[in-house]
Amino acid sequence: MRQYPKSLYFSASWHKADRKISLLVAKTFASKGFLLVGDHPIYRDQDHERGLGYPERVADILDDCSGIVVFWPKRESPQTTSPYMFTEPLYASRSGLPIFYIICKRCFD
């Protein structure tokens, strides 16, 4: 059993156009008693306090999670999807974590 059994890594788009629906999904899980965690965007352009790179940071966070929620909002083209949205589930899979995908084909008009 992981140290935090109700802790889920939340992989979502925080692009301005997606922020509203991503927050709604996060709040829905939080209202059910889950703690959502993830990599912080500040570390993309700054050094992590322990010197960890992106793969190591995500693996470190996933070590304390019991699963991952991947929320993919609608995109006209896969090329406009953040590369993190593809790699984070792969890291979770390598750790043997359950992956819950939410794919939004039509979120808001």
SULDA-V352477 format. One record per residue. D_FIRST is the distance of its C-alpha to the first C-alpha in Angstrom with 1 decimal. Layout:
BEGIN
<<D_FIRST> <D_FIRST>>
END
This chain:
BEGIN
<<0.0> <3.8> <6.5> <8.2> <7.0> <10.7> <11.7> <13.6> <15.8> <19.3> <21.8> <25.2> <28.8> <30.2> <33.7> <36.3> <36.9> <33.2> <32.1> <33.0> <31.0> <28.0> <28.0> <28.4> <25.4> <23.3> <24.8> <24.0> <20.3> <20.5> <22.6> <19.9> <17.6> <15.8> <16.0> <17.5> <17.7> <19.7> <22.1> <25.1> <28.5> <30.2> <28.7> <30.5> <33.8> <32.9> <31.3> <27.7> <27.8> <25.9> <27.9> <25.1> <26.4> <25.0> <22.8> <21.3> <20.8> <19.0> <16.7> <16.1> <15.3> <13.1> <10.9> <9.7> <9.8> <8.1> <11.5> <15.2> <18.3> <21.4> <24.6> <27.8> <31.0> <34.2> <36.0> <39.4> <38.5> <35.3> <37.0> <36.6> <32.8> <31.0> <29.8> <26.4> <25.9> <25.9> <24.0> <20.9> <19.8> <20.6> <18.4> <15.5> <16.5> <16.6> <13.0> <12.2> <11.3> <13.0> <16.3> <18.4> <22.0> <24.7> <28.1> <30.9> <34.2> <36.2> <34.7> <37.7> <41.3>>
END
